[in-house]
Structures are given as structure tokens and as C-alpha cells.
């Protein structure tokens, strides 16, 4: 079968199974759903903005509460007492090259 025959066969099959119509219907459903979700998010944001303007003390408390919740969640996820965070050792920093030089000198001296 030649390439032209394959492409013709695929076009015939797509017309037979109504692939373009189904794709158009699905894309319309998706775009409708996205526009509804966008409108709901916009209305929610406007409501939150107006509530914050009307009650500034409550909105400030909400920010503190949200920060505490996020901090607690991060601590719960990453704050493992069995594996504490490794801290750097205090003292002079030594490069890896210097360590290798010391080893070769001691090896030569002992030989």
C-alpha cells in the first residue's frame, strides 16, 4: 500500500466514524466548562476582595491563620524527628585536594 492510499484510507475511516464532529463537540464542552469555572473563580475573588475591604481585621487574621496552616502542613510533611537536618560542621573548611595531598604524603613517608 502506498502512502497516498494510506492517507486516503485514514480520511475515509475518520469520515465514517465521525471523528471531526466528536472532536468539535468535546472542544465545545471543554470551552463551556472552562468559561463557567473562570466566571465562578472571578466571582469568588471579587467576594473575597470586598469582604477584605469591609472587614480588615478579619482579613488580617485570615492571612495569619492561612500562614499557620501552611507552616503546620510543611512541618508535618518534612519535619521528621528521626532524620534531623544535617548541619555543617564548625571549624576550618578543607578542600578535597588538600585531603588527597595529605594522604599521598603520609603514604610516601611510610613507604
C-alpha positions as CSV (number, residue, x, y, z in Angstrom):
1,X,0.0,0.0,0.0
2,X,1.4,3.4,-0.9
3,X,1.4,6.4,1.3
4,X,-1.3,8.2,-0.7
5,X,-3.5,5.2,-0.4
6,X,-3.0,5.0,3.4
7,X,-3.9,8.7,3.9
8,X,-7.0,8.3,1.7
9,X,-8.0,5.2,3.8
10,X,-7.5,7.1,7.0
11,X,-9.6,10.1,5.7
12,X,-12.4,7.7,4.7
13,X,-12.3,6.0,8.2
14,X,-12.4,9.3,10.0
15,X,-15.5,10.4,8.0
16,X,-17.1,7.0,8.6
17,X,-16.6,7.2,12.4
18,X,-17.4,11.0,12.6
19,X,-14.2,11.8,14.4
20,X,-14.2,15.6,13.5
21,X,-17.8,16.0,14.8
22,X,-17.0,14.3,18.1
23,X,-13.8,16.4,18.5
24,X,-15.8,19.6,17.9
25,X,-18.5,18.6,20.4
26,X,-15.8,17.8,23.0
27,X,-13.9,21.0,22.5
28,X,-17.2,23.0,22.8
29,X,-18.0,21.2,26.1
30,X,-14.5,21.9,27.4
31,X,-14.6,25.6,26.5
32,X,-18.0,25.9,28.1
33,X,-16.8,24.3,31.3
34,X,-13.7,26.5,31.3
35,X,-15.7,29.7,30.9
36,X,-18.1,28.6,33.8
37,X,-15.1,27.8,36.0
38,X,-13.5,31.1,35.1
39,X,-16.7,33.1,36.0
40,X,-17.0,31.2,39.3
41,X,-13.4,31.9,40.2
42,X,-13.8,35.6,39.3
43,X,-16.9,35.9,41.5
44,X,-15.2,34.2,44.4
45,X,-12.2,36.5,44.1
46,X,-14.4,39.6,44.0
47,X,-16.4,38.4,47.0
48,X,-13.1,37.8,49.0
49,X,-11.8,41.3,47.9
50,X,-15.0,43.1,49.1
51,X,-15.0,41.1,52.3
52,X,-11.4,42.1,53.0
53,X,-12.3,45.8,52.3
54,X,-15.3,45.7,54.7
55,X,-13.6,43.8,57.5
56,X,-9.8,44.4,57.5
57,X,-9.2,42.9,61.0
58,X,-10.8,39.6,60.0
59,X,-8.9,39.5,56.7
60,X,-5.6,40.1,58.5
61,X,-6.5,37.3,60.9
62,X,-7.3,35.1,57.9
63,X,-3.8,35.7,56.5
64,X,-2.2,34.7,59.8
65,X,-4.4,31.6,60.0
66,X,-3.5,30.6,56.5
67,X,0.2,31.1,57.1
68,X,0.0,29.0,60.3
69,X,-1.9,26.2,58.4
70,X,0.7,26.2,55.6
71,X,3.6,26.1,58.1
72,X,2.0,23.3,60.0
73,X,1.4,21.3,56.9
74,X,5.0,21.8,55.8
75,X,6.3,20.8,59.2
76,X,4.1,17.7,59.2
77,X,5.3,16.7,55.7
78,X,9.1,17.4,56.1
79,X,9.7,17.7,59.9
80,X,10.9,14.1,60.6
81,X,12.4,13.8,64.1
82,X,14.1,10.5,63.2
83,X,16.1,12.1,60.4
84,X,17.2,15.6,61.7
85,X,18.5,18.1,59.2
86,X,22.3,17.7,58.8
87,X,24.1,20.9,59.8
88,X,27.6,21.9,58.7
89,X,30.4,21.2,61.0
90,X,32.1,24.1,62.6
91,X,35.8,24.6,62.1
92,X,38.1,25.4,59.2
93,X,36.9,24.3,55.8
94,X,39.3,22.0,53.9
95,X,39.2,21.4,50.2
96,X,39.2,17.8,48.8
97,X,42.5,18.4,47.0
98,X,44.3,19.1,50.3
99,X,42.9,15.9,51.8
100,X,44.3,13.9,48.9
101,X,47.7,15.6,49.2
102,X,47.9,14.7,52.9
103,X,47.1,11.1,52.2
104,X,49.7,10.8,49.5
105,X,52.3,12.4,51.6
106,X,51.7,10.1,54.6
107,X,51.7,7.1,52.2
108,X,55.0,8.1,50.8
109,X,56.5,8.8,54.2
110,X,55.5,5.3,55.5
111,X,56.9,3.5,52.4
